Amino acid sequence: MIRFIMTVVLSVACAGPCWAAETHEHHAVPTLKNQTTTSVTIEGNAVTLTFGPIDLPSPHDGDLAASMPKHVFQLPKDMYLIGYKSAVFTKEGKPLPQQYLHHILMLNTDKESVSCPGEPLFFAGAGLELTEARFPDGYGVKLEKDKKLMSVVAFYHKAPPTKDVMATFTMYMAPEGAPMKDMDVYQVGVNIVCYSKFGQRGKDQTDEGVEIKPGIHVLSAPLKFRMDGCVKFAYPHGHDELLLIALENKTANRTLLRTVPDVAQDGTFLAFQPHQVFKDSRGFSVYQNEEYEMVMVYHHPRHDPRVQHGMGNYLLYMTPGACPSDSAASVH
C-alpha cells in the first residue's frame, strides 16, 4: 500500500467523494486552518482547477510546503492528460508576476510513483516558470475514472502583501476515443525531489531549494533510474538566477538534456522558450543499469546580500522500455 502523506484530505472541500488515509508519523502534512477554496471545472477537453482567492504572504505547511488545504477530486470518466498550463493573477483578473507562484503539484494518490517509491505519483505541475506543456501527438498520461487526484498549491511566502491572489491549473485532455500511447512520469532533480527523503537534505537545502553561493555556482547530483524508458517530453523547473539545467548520461558520456532559460539582466527568471523544452515523439532512452547526473548552474550577483535558493528539476514523460532506436539520443 502506498505510504501517503495524505492525512491532509480530512478537512478538504472535495469536487468528488472525500476520503481519508492513515497518518504517517514522519511525513504527515497537516491541513491548513486557512480554508480558502479550490474548485474544479470541466469544459470540453479541459479540466481547470482554480485556487483562491488567498491573501499573501501565506506560510507554507507540511512536507510539500502548501499554502492552502489540499484538494481531492475525481474525474467522471477515464481521460488522457496531453498537456497543461498555469497562471497566477488577482481576483479581478490582473496578471501577477510569475514569482508569486512557488508551485502547483498534481498527484494521483491511487498510483505509486516509480521515481519516489512509497509516494503517490506526481504526474503534472508547475512553478514560477509557468511553462505550457504539450506532449507529442498520440501520447498521454492516463487518469482513470474515480481515482483520487490531489492538488497542492504554494505561493511564494516572501511575496509582498497582496489581497485576493488566485491561480489556475488547466489540464488538456485527449478527445474521447483518440488512440493514445501511455506514458509514465518520472521526476529528477539536483535538489531532493522525493518528500520521503527530505530528512536527508543538507543544511544548505530547504523547501526553497539549495542555497546559492555568490558568483557562479555549479551543483550536481548522481542519478540512477528505476525503470528503462523512452523520454518523449521533459518539463523543466528552475528559480531566479538559473543559467542551465542538464541531464547527463555518465555511462555513455552523452548529454541528454540541456535547458537554458531566458533571464533578465539581474538574473530574474523570465521563461523557458519553447525550443528549450524537449518534445520529440522519437524520444531518447534511459536505462536502469547506467549512471546519470543532474546538473544546474546559477549565478548570484556578488553585490546582492539576499539569500537565494535554487532548484534544477525535470518532470520526464516516458513510455516504458527503451526507444526503438537511440539515433535521437543526443543533446536537446
Beta strands, then each sheet from edge to edge (+ up, - down):
strand 1: 38-43
strand 2: 46-56
strand 3: 71-73
strand 4: 79-90
strand 5: 101-112
strand 6: 120-126
strand 7: 133-134
strand 8: 139-143
strand 9: 149-155
strand 10: 162-173
strand 11: 181-182
strand 12: 184-189
strand 13: 205-206
strand 14: 209-212
strand 15: 215-223
strand 16: 229-238
strand 17: 242-249
strand 18: 254-259
strand 19: 262-263
strand 20: 269-271
strand 21: 279-286
strand 22: 292-300
strand 23: 308-310
strand 24: 312-320
sheet 1: 1+ 2- 10+ 4- 7+
sheet 2: 1+ 2- 10+ 4- 8+ 11+
sheet 3: 3+ 9- 5+ 6-
sheet 4: 12+ 24- 16+ 21-
sheet 5: 13+ 14- 23+
sheet 6: 15+ 22- 17+ 18-
sheet 7: 19+ 20-
end
